Amino acid sequence: MLSVRDLHVRYGRSVAALHGVDLAVPDDGVLAVLGSNGAGKSTLLRAISGTLRLHRGLITGGEIRFGDRRIDRLDPAAIVRRGVVGAPEGRQVFTRMTVEENLRAGGITRSSAERATARRRVHELFPVLRARAHQRGGLLSGGEQQMLAIGRALMSAPRVLLLDEPSLGLAPRVVEQIARIIREIHAQGTAVVLVEQNAVMALGVADHAVVLEVGRVALSGSSEELSRSEDVRHLYLGGHAETRATAERGKHKALSRWDG
Ligand SMILES: Nc1ncnc2c1ncn2[C@@H]1O[C@H](COP(=O)(O)OP(=O)(O)OP(=O)(O)O)[C@@H](O)[C@H]1O
């Protein structure tokens, strides 16, 4: 279980980005983190992955635990070794390196046997990455780069995968494909924290969700509950989109009847 308790984060002296955030991600869960621009979603992921300092940010209160150990004072490499691994946004793959070299870089903390197992898993999830093994990362399409970014994170055999807006800038068909793959990764036993502006996609994939508003958790609950929440529907789903989110979930899970 990954848990965040009363987390406060600042950037420099003037920006207080998180003001007492609480959340929990069960070992077998997918947690969606929704929220509008500037709500603090990326800050939360940076705090969990230990990368805040790269952005001149600092945890000023609270704690982050993985299992029974605190991880909020560890450096990013130690957090990856514990099994909590972030996939960068797709355009941040190593563009001059081949697909295979990108994957190898992701598995650098693991033994060669563990890397071989992880590579088989990545190739099964993303056959395109096997087909394009020797192509430069920068020549892949946006969706393929996103897949490579997720594949690179999976190479370190994470227990919790942190995803920062994997649907950003992708065509709806590709977003559906990524959503399917996230479900598959979860079904294989990896917990996922999914930061998304695309609430339809996120609520379709996650079991639970939190909505951040200016650095605070404004709402939390099961994805079904949040799909039905008036606030979430107006702010993030709009129109008939909530029906789509529910339909999406219905494809993959037996749901209680839609009462909205
Ligand atoms: N490196 C930084 N230095 C100073 N302030 C920052 C920095 N990064 C983020 N912030 C501020 O912290 C707050 C939270 O930003 P954050 O990027 O976490 O939000 P977000 O929910 O991820 O937004 P978006 O969806 O636009 O990416 C905002 O007020 C933002 O301006």
The ligand as an SDF file (V2000), in Angstrom:
LIG
                    3D

 31 33  0  0  0  0  0  0  0  0999 V2000
    8.8100   24.3280  -10.5920 N   0  0  0  0  0  0  0  0  0  0  0  0
    7.8580   25.1100  -10.0730 C   0  0  0  0  0  0  0  0  0  0  0  0
    8.1640   26.2900   -9.4890 N   0  0  0  0  0  0  0  0  0  0  0  0
    7.1880   27.0900   -8.9520 C   0  0  0  0  0  0  0  0  0  0  0  0
    5.8800   26.7730   -8.9500 N   0  0  0  0  0  0  0  0  0  0  0  0
    5.5120   25.6060   -9.5250 C   0  0  0  0  0  0  0  0  0  0  0  0
    6.4650   24.7250  -10.1230 C   0  0  0  0  0  0  0  0  0  0  0  0
    5.8070   23.6480  -10.6160 N   0  0  0  0  0  0  0  0  0  0  0  0
    4.4960   23.8510  -10.3410 C   0  0  0  0  0  0  0  0  0  0  0  0
    4.3230   25.0210   -9.6840 N   0  0  0  0  0  0  0  0  0  0  0  0
    3.0490   25.5780   -9.1800 C   0  0  0  0  0  0  0  0  0  0  0  0
    2.4680   24.6310   -8.2850 O   0  0  0  0  0  0  0  0  0  0  0  0
    1.0660   24.5240   -8.4780 C   0  0  0  0  0  0  0  0  0  0  0  0
    0.6850   23.1040   -8.8440 C   0  0  0  0  0  0  0  0  0  0  0  0
    1.2420   22.8220  -10.1350 O   0  0  0  0  0  0  0  0  0  0  0  0
    1.2070   21.3680  -10.8010 P   0  0  0  0  0  0  0  0  0  0  0  0
    2.0590   21.4140  -12.0220 O   0  0  0  0  0  0  0  0  0  0  0  0
    1.4930   20.3410   -9.7770 O   0  0  0  0  0  0  0  0  0  0  0  0
   -0.3350   21.2740  -11.2130 O   0  0  0  0  0  0  0  0  0  0  0  0
   -1.0380   20.2270  -12.2010 P   0  0  0  0  0  0  0  0  0  0  0  0
   -2.3320   19.8560  -11.5480 O   0  0  0  0  0  0  0  0  0  0  0  0
   -0.1060   19.1210  -12.5410 O   0  0  0  0  0  0  0  0  0  0  0  0
   -1.3240   21.1290  -13.4710 O   0  0  0  0  0  0  0  0  0  0  0  0
   -1.3150   20.7350  -15.0280 P   0  0  0  0  0  0  0  0  0  0  0  0
   -2.5130   19.8560  -15.2460 O   0  0  0  0  0  0  0  0  0  0  0  0
   -1.4570   22.0600  -15.6790 O   0  0  0  0  0  0  0  0  0  0  0  0
   -0.0200   20.0410  -15.3210 O   0  0  0  0  0  0  0  0  0  0  0  0
    0.7170   25.5690   -9.5460 C   0  0  0  0  0  0  0  0  0  0  0  0
    0.3480   26.7380   -8.8910 O   0  0  0  0  0  0  0  0  0  0  0  0
    2.0210   25.7470  -10.2940 C   0  0  0  0  0  0  0  0  0  0  0  0
    2.1110   27.0310  -10.8500 O   0  0  0  0  0  0  0  0  0  0  0  0
  1  2  1  0
  2  3  1  0
  2  7  2  0
  3  4  2  0
  4  5  1  0
  5  6  2  0
  6  7  1  0
  6 10  1  0
  7  8  1  0
  8  9  2  0
  9 10  1  0
 10 11  1  0
 11 12  1  0
 11 30  1  0
 12 13  1  0
 13 14  1  0
 13 28  1  0
 14 15  1  0
 15 16  1  0
 16 17  2  0
 16 18  1  0
 16 19  1  0
 19 20  1  0
 20 21  2  0
 20 22  1  0
 20 23  1  0
 23 24  1  0
 24 25  2  0
 24 26  1  0
 24 27  1  0
 28 29  1  0
 28 30  1  0
 30 31  1  0
M  END
$$$$
